Amino acid sequence: MNQLSGVKKKDEIIFIQKILKEITNQDLHIEYIKKTYLKILLKLKSKNKIMIAGSQGSGKSSLSKLIKLYLEKFQNKSVIIISIDDFYLSKKNRMQLSKNKHPLFLTRGVPGTHDWEALNQKIKQILNKEFPVYLPIFDKVSDTRKSTYKKVLKADVIIFEGWCAGAQPVAQNYLQKNFNNLEKCEDKNFIWRETYNEYLNQYQKIFSQFNYFIYFQFNQWDHVLNWKYKQELELRDKKKDLALKKYLKDFIQYYEKISKWMHLKVPKYCNILIKLDAHQKIKSINLK
């Protein structure tokens, strides 16, 4: 890797520090930034189809924003971020899915609860430069898509981020293990799991369009609940909410199987592996 000149390197580090402060409200030390975020960003200067995955609260959205702003400033590139969350089916559509397939599909999250065909089409349009492209915006409060769209007129780089982005279908013996009460009590015949795994197989059409994959690996599953809880408290401007924490504990059970499967398998085929500690800080980075 070519080393940056001292002045340019300092400019980039200060920029990264400033942006991360705006995004995360954290004052990160320059040495930490040099060993982590700068190291990642330098690998992305020539990349144009980037996929980012990680559990709830891992930092994938923050990294996506940082990459966008960094490449726009220092590489003069136009960058578009697509979140899988904006392609959730509305509650009305998920209700129909829950009647046709399994009641657990009423809750958004797993493969099958997204409009994956529309997502695949929009990504293809952007990659083929078929502008303008209109991207949906999902409102999690009203649990449906907004009436407005994000209009894309240009994109040199596309970043696709999502909790299950890049996940491969789950092996049958792993799929049928009960990891929590949701699986044990609400999916005794494995219908929900088998069905979302079939959808995940279809999602490979989306994932295969990206050639550079960044994965945030949690260290312990219990920490994911704490990260999600912290994230939701900040959104509500609260310090504590035990009812919310109980709700989230139940909610992340929907994500547990695929998240743990990714924890096991993705490090073998991702391009950048970011290992996190208990406090969401980057513990190590493996560049492949």
Secondary structure, 3 states (H helix, E strand, C coil): CCCCCHHHHHHHHHHHHHHHHHHHCCCCCHHHHHHCHHHHHHHCCCCCEEEEECCCCCCHHHHHHHHHHHHHHHCCCCEEEEEHHHHECCHHHHHHHHHHCCHHHHCCCCCCCECHHHHHHHHHHHHCCCCCEEEEEEECCCCEEEEEEEEECCCCEEEEECCCCCCCCCCHHHHCCCCCHHHHHHCCCCHHHHHHHHHHHHHHHHHCCCCEEEEEECCCHHHHHHHHHHHHHHHHCCCCCHHHHHHHHHHCHHHHHHHHHHHHHHHHCCCEEEEECCCCCEEEEEEC
